[in-house]
């Protein structure tokens, strides 16, 4: 399957987060080096993808670390319940990420929405006996400690960041959305869609690019 690389764009998604903006030019030089050979290109793209995923998982990774560490290390007789500590710690992490510009306010809004929806679902599921949270806590709603909402919020944070870090496009019967001109956050654009949902767009792309795989990869050129 053919591959199309876009030239370096100054409107990199890294500019959204101030701590990353300083690395844009250095990353462009590394990209130029990586694209000289196939082996270095594969290494570059693999490493770049992993770094992007790590950045997208930042809040989720911190929450996982907190939950795991407190499960094994939190003193059982502490005056502050472990669940309550996790709530306070999650709020502190959010405040620190905003203060150090590791997170945008738009991402914080997404986290709030996912927290509210997740907590509502947890209240329902615990009320019908699907599961329980056995440890004591004060910061809870019904049988649900408030830290649980941050587990759903971590998913929302990941989605919001990935949406900006990667160019995600959907190709189907009526063409590709969003159009190529609106894609700004990545040099390489790939979105996989089932052959059954590509129909006309996939057939036209196949004729233009000579690819006929079962799954279509929609890029800036709307290739399949």
QUIJOMO-V148738 format. One record per run of one state. SS is the DSSP state (alpha for helix, beta for strand, coil for the rest). FROM is the first residue (numbers start at 1). TO is the last residue. If there is no record, write none. Layout:
SS_FROM_TO + SS_FROM_TO
//
This chain:
coil_1_12 + alpha_13_16 + coil_17_17 + alpha_18_21 + coil_22_23 + alpha_24_34 + coil_35_37 + alpha_38_56 + coil_57_57 + alpha_58_73 + coil_74_81 + alpha_82_99 + coil_100_104 + alpha_105_127 + coil_128_139 + beta_140_141 + coil_142_143 + beta_144_145 + coil_146_147 + alpha_148_165 + coil_166_169 + beta_170_172 + coil_173_174 + beta_175_177 + coil_178_179 + alpha_180_182 + coil_183_191 + beta_192_194 + alpha_195_197 + coil_198_198 + alpha_199_209 + coil_210_214 + beta_215_217 + coil_218_224
//
